[in-house]
Amino acid sequence: MDKNFDVCVIGGGIQGAGIAQAAALSGLSVALLEKSDWGAGTSSKSSKLIHGGLRYLESFEIGLVRESLKERRTLLNIAADIVKPNWFYLPVYKNSQHKPWQLSIGLTLYRILAGRKNLAGFKRLRRSQWSQLKGLNTANLQTVFAYQDAQTDDQALTRRVALSAQTEGATLLCPATVISAEKTHKGYSIDLNIDGERKTIYCRYLVNASGPWINPVAKTIQPKPPMVSVDLIQGTHIEFNEQLSDKCFYLEAQQDHRAIFVMPYKGGTLLGTTEKVFSGDPDQVQPSAEEIEYLLEVIRYHFPHFHHKPTKAWAGLRVLPASDSNPFSRSREVQYAESESYLAVYGGKLTGYRATAEIAIKKIIKSMGLEGRRKVKDSSKIKI
């Protein structure tokens, strides 16, 4: 194993894999370090959506939505066999938080931001079509919108990006647990546990993209790098063996007006997600009985005939800015912490991993004094 690299990336989730791919595409020697399996953490616990984030328009995150819609188009092109478009049905009731005219404006803006030939259309279903919506509760139903977004297998996508990085020359080390790292005059030395043996590798530049573990990993580095204050937000999903529909539903939870998705998944149904602040060991995150019951109440309300019991429940963790506000209302923009030869990437969406990687590699190349001397290959042209 080579022990010397230009860049070492800690974290084999979608963000780390994307940054490793971008670094390899720029001609840098790269090591991607993962302690368990590619996409085993947050990147396998998402809602499996490749989307622009319609609800982010409410908080005026226009740039994030525009970027995500652009990336959605790219992923539909480069990973067409696992990123699939689907219709999302959005019912609006008399007691819904948003009125039909407000959602019509939002969907129009969503279409404009997407641009032409990018799943941009939406429609309003006629009342005569409501009976086709798989038993959707029509009591006090005012209207139903339908628009397009996309779904994927999040962990499979992560693995493909990691393998693409390897194809471009990156070294993949998994399982490889970071014990400690120390700043040197040439970059960093990193002590790893690989198959029970202690190994040391060296890099000119270190990237921390370890998701919910990002600050615990940062605390193993000497001297201590800058850190961003964040909250870990637990999101629980439940699965059913029975398939409700081959289409998706974007529902408003009657309890608190949060967005909940009901989607076809592996021949059954996937329902999620919740959002609550998590404290503790990220390796020990588990869905709570309260979260499961919350999700069951949502599906029972909207689909009274769907009495099936969930066969599986699982929870993942998002990294969001620390705040006293409701997690649902917090920004999803990526945050960065930098020092000499070091970059930490906080947060990030599955859909926007390439855009995050592009920003990261620009920071890396600038810090390494390689501006104008490295031409980065365009990952939007590479099938994965």
C-alpha positions in Angstrom: 0.0 0.0 0.0 1.3 3.4 -0.9 1.7 5.5 2.2 1.9 9.0 0.7 -1.0 10.9 -0.9 -1.8 14.3 -2.0 -5.2 14.1 -0.4 -6.8 11.9 2.2 -10.6 11.9 2.6 -12.1 10.6 5.9 -15.6 9.2 5.4 -17.0 6.9 2.7 -20.4 8.4 2.5 -21.7 10.1 -0.6 -19.9 13.4 0.2 -16.5 11.8 0.9 -16.8 9.6 -2.2 -17.7 12.6 -4.3 -14.8 14.6 -3.1 -12.4 11.7 -3.6 -13.7 11.3 -7.2 -13.3 15.0 -7.8 -9.7 15.0 -6.4 -8.8 11.9 -8.5 -10.3 13.6 -11.6 -8.0 16.5 -11.0 -4.9 14.3 -11.1 -4.2 14.2 -7.4 -3.3 11.0 -5.6 -6.1 10.3 -3.2 -6.9 7.9 -0.3 -10.6 7.4 0.7 -10.9 6.1 4.2 -14.1 4.4 5.5 -14.4 2.6 8.9 -17.2 0.1 8.0 -18.7 0.1 4.5 -19.4 2.6 1.7 -22.5 4.6 2.4 -23.2 2.7 5.6 -24.1 5.7 7.7 -26.3 8.6 6.6 -25.9 7.8 2.9 -27.9 4.6 3.3 -30.5 6.1 5.6 -32.0 8.9 3.4 -35.4 9.0 1.9 -33.8 7.7 -1.4 -34.8 10.9 -3.2 -33.0 12.8 -6.0 -34.9 16.0 -5.9 -34.7 19.8 -5.9 -36.4 20.1 -2.4 -39.7 21.7 -3.2 -40.3 22.6 0.5 -37.0 24.6 0.7 -38.7 27.2 -1.4 -40.7 28.1 1.7 -37.5 29.2 3.5 -36.3 31.0 0.3 -33.3 28.7 -0.2 -33.6 29.4 -3.9 -30.0 28.8 -4.7 -30.0 25.4 -3.1 -33.2 24.4 -5.0 -31.8 25.6 -8.3 -28.5 23.7 -7.7 -30.3 20.5 -6.7 -32.5 20.6 -9.7 -29.5 21.0 -11.9 -27.8 18.0 -10.2 -31.0 16.0 -10.5 -30.8 16.3 -14.3 -27.1 15.3 -14.3 -27.7 12.2 -12.1 -30.6 11.1 -14.4 -28.0 11.2 -17.2 -25.0 9.5 -15.6 -26.8 6.9 -13.4 -29.9 6.3 -15.4 -30.3 2.7 -14.3 -30.5 3.6 -10.6 -31.8 7.2 -10.6 -35.4 7.0 -11.9 -38.0 9.7 -12.4 -41.4 9.3 -10.7 -44.6 11.2 -10.1 -45.2 12.7 -6.7 -48.8 13.4 -5.7 -49.4 16.3 -3.3 -52.9 16.4 -1.7 -54.2 19.6 -0.2 -56.9 19.6 2.4 -59.0 22.4 4.0 -56.8 22.2 7.1 -53.5 22.1 5.2 -50.9 24.7 6.1 -50.6 25.9 2.5 -53.4 26.8 0.2 -53.7 25.5 -3.4 -52.8 28.9 -4.8 -49.6 29.0 -2.7 -48.6 25.5 -3.9 -49.4 26.4 -7.5 -47.0 29.3 -7.2 -44.3 27.1 -5.6 -44.6 24.4 -8.2 -44.4 27.1 -11.0 -41.2 28.4 -9.5 -39.9 24.8 -9.1 -40.6 24.4 -12.9 -38.8 27.6 -13.8 -35.8 26.8 -11.6 -35.5 23.3 -13.2 -35.4 24.7 -16.7 -36.5 23.0 -19.9 -36.5 19.2 -20.3 -35.8 18.6 -16.6 -38.9 16.9 -15.2 -40.3 20.4 -15.0 -44.0 19.9 -15.4 -46.8 19.7 -12.9 -50.5 19.3 -13.1 -53.7 19.5 -11.0 -55.7 16.3 -11.0 -59.4 16.5 -11.8 -61.8 15.4 -9.1 -62.9 12.5 -11.2 -59.3 11.2 -11.0 -59.1 11.2 -7.2 -60.5 7.6 -7.0 -57.3 6.4 -8.7 -55.1 7.5 -5.8 -54.9 4.2 -4.0 -57.5 4.9 -1.4 -56.3 8.4 -0.5 -58.6 10.0 2.2 -60.8 12.5 0.2 -62.6 14.0 3.2 -62.1 17.7 3.1 -59.7 17.3 0.2 -59.5 20.4 -1.9 -57.2 19.5 -4.7 -54.3 17.2 -5.7 -51.2 18.3 -7.5 -48.8 16.0 -9.3 -45.2 16.9 -10.2 -42.0 14.9 -11.0 -38.8 14.2 -9.0 -36.6 11.1 -8.9 -35.7 8.2 -6.6 -32.6 6.1 -6.2 -30.8 3.5 -4.1 -28.7 5.8 -2.0 -26.1 3.3 -0.9 -25.7 1.8 -4.4 -25.2 5.3 -5.7 -22.5 6.0 -3.1 -20.7 2.7 -3.9 -20.7 3.6 -7.6 -19.2 7.0 -6.9 -16.5 5.4 -4.7 -15.7 2.9 -7.5 -15.6 5.7 -10.0 -13.0 7.4 -7.8 -11.0 4.2 -7.7 -11.2 3.9 -11.5 -9.7 7.4 -11.7 -6.8 6.3 -9.5 -8.0 6.8 -5.9 -7.0 4.3 -3.3 -10.0 2.9 -1.3 -9.2 1.8 2.3 -12.1 0.0 4.0 -12.4 -0.9 6.8 -10.0 1.7 8.0 -10.6 3.5 11.3 -8.8 6.8 12.0 -7.1 6.5 15.4 -5.5 10.0 15.3 -3.9 12.5 12.9 -1.2 15.0 13.4 -0.2 18.1 11.5 3.3 18.0 10.1 5.4 20.5 8.1 4.4 18.6 4.9 0.7 18.0 5.7 -0.7 15.3 8.0 0.3 11.9 9.3 -2.7 9.7 9.9 -2.7 6.6 12.2 -5.2 4.0 11.1 -6.6 0.7 12.3 -6.7 -1.6 9.3 -7.7 -5.2 10.0 -6.5 -4.9 13.5 -3.1 -3.5 12.6 -1.9 0.0 13.1 -0.8 1.7 9.9 0.4 5.2 9.2 -0.2 7.1 6.0 0.7 10.7 5.0 -1.0 13.4 3.0 -0.5 16.9 2.0 -4.1 17.8 2.5 -6.8 16.3 4.8 -10.5 16.3 4.2 -13.0 15.4 7.0 -16.2 14.3 5.5 -17.3 11.9 8.1 -20.9 13.0 8.5 -22.3 12.6 12.0 -18.9 11.6 13.2 -17.2 14.8 11.9 -16.5 16.5 15.2 -15.5 13.4 17.1 -13.0 12.7 14.2 -11.8 16.4 14.4 -11.1 15.9 18.1 -8.6 13.1 17.2 -6.5 15.6 15.1 -3.6 17.6 16.6 -3.6 20.5 16.7 -7.3 20.8 16.9 -8.8 22.0 13.6 -11.7 24.5 13.5 -15.1 23.0 14.1 -18.7 24.1 13.4 -21.3 23.8 16.1 -23.9 21.4 14.8 -26.9 19.3 15.9 -27.4 15.7 14.8 -31.0 15.3 13.6 -32.4 11.8 13.7 -34.7 10.8 10.9 -36.6 7.5 11.1 -38.2 5.6 8.2 -40.4 2.6 8.3 -40.9 -0.1 5.6 -43.8 -2.3 4.6 -43.7 -5.5 2.5 -46.9 -4.4 0.8 -46.8 -1.7 -1.9 -49.3 1.1 -1.5 -48.6 2.5 -5.0 -46.0 2.6 -7.8 -46.1 6.4 -7.4 -45.0 8.6 -4.6 -47.0 10.8 -2.3 -45.9 14.0 -0.7 -48.0 14.3 2.5 -48.4 17.0 5.1 -48.4 15.4 8.6 -51.6 16.3 10.3 -49.8 16.4 13.7 -47.3 19.2 12.9 -47.5 20.0 9.2 -44.2 18.5 8.3 -43.5 16.9 4.9 -43.7 13.1 4.8 -43.0 11.0 1.8 -44.7 7.7 0.9 -42.8 5.8 -1.8 -42.5 2.5 -3.6 -39.4 0.7 -2.4 -38.0 -2.8 -3.1 -41.5 -4.1 -4.0 -43.0 -2.6 -0.8 -43.5 0.9 0.7 -41.1 3.3 2.4 -42.5 6.0 4.7 -40.5 8.8 6.3 -39.0 10.8 7.7 -39.0 12.2 11.3 -36.8 15.0 12.6 -35.6 15.2 16.2 -32.4 16.3 17.9 -30.1 13.3 18.7 -27.5 13.2 21.5 -25.3 10.2 22.0 -23.1 7.9 20.0 -23.9 8.1 16.3 -23.2 4.4 16.0 -26.1 3.7 18.4 -28.9 5.6 16.7 -32.2 3.7 16.7 -35.8 4.5 15.8 -37.9 5.3 18.7 -41.4 3.9 19.4 -42.8 7.5 19.3 -41.3 8.1 15.8 -42.7 4.9 14.5 -46.2 5.7 15.8 -46.0 9.2 14.4 -45.3 7.8 10.9 -48.1 5.2 11.3 -50.6 7.9 12.3 -49.7 9.8 9.1 -50.3 6.9 6.8 -53.4 5.8 8.6 -54.9 9.3 8.3 -54.2 9.6 4.6 -54.8 6.0 3.6 -57.4 4.6 6.1 -57.5 1.2 4.4 -53.7 0.6 4.8 -53.6 -1.4 8.0 -50.4 -3.3 7.3 -47.7 -3.5 10.0 -44.2 -2.2 9.2 -41.6 -4.9 8.7 -38.6 -2.8 9.3 -37.6 0.6 10.9 -34.3 2.4 10.7 -32.8 5.7 11.6 -30.1 7.9 10.3 -28.5 11.2 11.3 -28.3 14.5 9.5 -25.8 17.2 10.3 -27.5 20.6 10.6 -26.5 24.0 12.1 -26.9 24.1 15.9 -29.9 26.1 16.7 -32.9 26.3 19.1 -35.3 26.4 16.1 -37.3 23.5 14.7 -35.0 21.1 12.7 -37.5 21.2 9.9 -36.9 24.9 9.4 -33.1 24.9 9.5 -31.0 25.6 6.4 -29.7 22.6 4.4 -26.8 24.5 3.0 -23.4 22.8 3.3 -21.0 24.4 5.8 -17.2 24.3 5.7 -14.4 24.7 8.3 -10.9 25.3 7.0 -7.4 25.7 8.2 -4.0 25.1 6.5 -4.1 21.8 4.6 -7.5 20.9 6.2 -11.1 21.0 5.2 -14.2 19.8 7.0 -17.5 19.4 5.2 -20.6 19.7 7.3 -23.9 18.4 6.0 -24.8 18.1 2.3 -27.6 16.5 0.4 -27.5 13.3 -1.6 -28.6 15.0 -4.7 -26.0 17.7 -4.5 -22.9 15.6 -3.7 -21.2 16.6 -7.0 -21.7 20.3 -6.4 -20.3 20.0 -2.9 -17.3 18.1 -4.3 -16.7 20.9 -6.9 -16.5 23.5 -4.1 -14.3 21.3 -2.0 -11.8 20.6 -4.8 -11.5 24.3 -5.6 -10.6 25.0 -2.0 -8.1 22.1 -2.0 -6.4 23.1 -5.2 -6.2 26.7 -4.1 -4.8 25.8 -0.7 -2.2 23.5 -2.3 -1.1 26.3 -4.6 -2.1 24.3 -7.7 -4.5 26.9 -9.3 -4.0 27.0 -13.1 -1.9 23.8 -13.0 -4.7 21.3 -12.6 -7.5 20.7 -15.0 -10.4 18.9 -13.3 -12.3 16.4 -15.5 -16.0 17.0 -15.6 -17.7 14.3 -13.5 -21.1 15.2 -15.1 -19.8 13.4 -18.3 -18.7 10.2 -16.5 -21.2 7.4 -16.2 -21.3 5.8 -12.8 
